[in-house]
Amino acid sequence: MNQEKIGKFIALCRKDKKMTQSELAERLGVTDKSIGNWENGRNMPDLSLFKPLCDELDITINELLSGERLKKEDYQGKFEENIINTIDYSTKKINLIRNNLGIVLLVLGILIAFTAMTMFKSESSWGSIFSVIGTIISLIGISKLTKKYSYSKRLIICITYFICSLVFLFIIDYISVISLKQLPRFCTIKTGNGYVYECDNPFYTVYRVNSNTQNEYVIVDTNNKYTIDTVPVVPFNRDKSGIDNIIKYKNKYVGNNSNDGNLINSLPLSEYGYVFEIDPENLGLTIDYHITDWYINENYYLEKSIVYNSVSIFALIDNVKYVRYNFSGKTYVVKRENVENNFPNYKDIVKDGINKKAFNKYLEQKISDIEFIDLCFNKFVS
């Protein structure tokens, strides 16, 4: 089917009838632009317009599809040829529409899945629901794009695409969990003991501790190392204040403002704001916190912080002799000798520099023991 030839024929017949494009368009109920596109060979009239168009131009459908006036002896041959061409044209048009629809569904589904993964918070179930819906929509698009293949081949392509899409969503979710320290979207959430949320994923478990507080932190357990009862629970932000992070600030000498400041900023109580001062003569640190001591002492948070901070500072800065903690309500002074002599297993913590396993065992894991903290605090503070 020669669209250009048909378009020129339509234009010729229209002019023979002394009609403008606007007049023909008005009689057929289409726009001037549609007539122009037909006559320029850019596209064909819709099949439903073939008869009305031919009636207006006083031609037959056979002549329209041939793009010329036909003699009687040529009519039958052209008729058969035009039927075949029309079927072929219709098939191509249907395939084009189906492919375009498939592309639209594929892109739309991917956009829905991507938007769901980025717009909704990780703890919201809508993120996982809409990402799966988006995947299914894009799968329908793939199904339409592969219509030309055999049923078995289409089935293999669709199943492969669906599995790969789910794997990709799980990978993106895992990357978000690791990099952004958030809950996975694809998981079942179990409420823990008031301090911990346990989120079970088919491939790993995520624990969110101190949920919805400024000291919230996330532990990703890929080796089934913990349970809800054994996961490390401390009142601080463990990602920030844990030994795995603060060990990088180990230094032999107090006085390195950058190193000392980064260490103090990583330890508990820094979330309330502070300034610090170094005493180079007496090898001490003075930290002025912008808060009253009693205001933050719910559940022994002040005592836990001072014990944790003192052991951490003395273990990581070799020559510091004392730390003075100033609050608007009170001052607490902790000396190195009091920590070294009274904190159980302190020597194990500082063995070979810093023993992280001993640090977690003898300090971190005991930080929620009120009786232990009370005992250490009373012996530390002077």
Buried (B, 14 or more C-beta within 10 A) or exposed (E): BBBEEBBBBBBBBBEEEEBEBEBBBBEBEBEBEBBBBBBEBEEBBEEEBBEBBBEBBEBBBBBBBBBBEBEEEBEEEBBEBBEEBBEEBEEEBEEEEBBEBBEEBBEBBBEBBBBBBEEBEBBBEEBBEBBBBBBBBBBBBBBBBBEEEEEEEBEEBBEEBBEEBBEEBBEBBBEBBBEEBBBBBBBEBEEBEEBBBBBEBEEBBBBBBBBEEEBBBBBBBEEEEBEBEEBBBBBBBBBBBBBEEBBEBBBEEBBBEEBBBBBBBBBBBBBBEBEBEBBEEEBBBBBBBEBEBEEBBEEBBBBBBBBBBBBBBBBBBBEBBBBBBBBEEEEBBBBBEBBBEEBEBBEEBBEEEBBBEBBBBBBBBBBBEEEBBBBBBEBBBE
